[in-house]
Amino acid sequence: MRTRWLVIIAAAAFVSAAAGAASSRRPQPTRELVAQPPEWVPFEADVTITYPRGAVIVGKFYQSRDGSTRLETGPEGESPRVIHIKSVALQRGFIYHDGEWSSNEFKVGVLRPRPWYRDQVQPYGWRLALRQGESGSITATAGFSAYRWLVGDSSVYLLVPELNLFPVVRQRLDGRREVYSNIHIGDAPTDLFRLPSDVRLRERPISAAK
């Protein structure tokens, strides 16, 4: 009897292994990528950050052809109080805050645009009139096409394929909203992605550059 049971168990194991091998040989479904330019799109934009209680932060954003970025922000009507620079060419991040510059090193090598898959996002039903000279509406009938990216239950981002799926609108559940408008596609001066030559760095490095 024991021998018979061993034969049955061995046969079942063989059938299960064979089924698993057959399943692994079946072609797996391919995730479809969202189309975007293969290389970084250089552009600049105005930035407006609003909060439920009325505070408004404004600034400028720049992206270069190698993926470097620069974000300048400050209160409306004033000079930038905070500047974040991510320099791919230098493999360094720089931040200006409280009148001082700090720096940290990061190793990213050649930076490529992030791939996005259609099952990660949803087509947005309106156009974004956020180009230079357009109205700034995010419920327009002409402008950038976009996808919605839901981040858990806390945020909704609108991603523009033409800009490497950059999130030009970021809406948080707590009411904070960040909008990139007056967008101009084209190269910005390379000096914007470097530390000014007459600047002396603070010795204590920053933890990260955004």
Secondary structure, DSSP 8 states (H G I E B T S, - for coil): -HHHHHHHHHHHHHHHHHHHHHHHHS------B----SS---EEEEEEEE-TTS-EEEEEEEE-TTS-EEEEEEETTS--SEEEEEETTTTEEEEEETTEEEEEE----S------BTTT-EE-SSBB--BTTS---SSBSSSB--EEEEETTTEEEEEEGGGTTEEEEEEETTS-EEEEEEEEES---GGGGS--TT--B-SS--S---
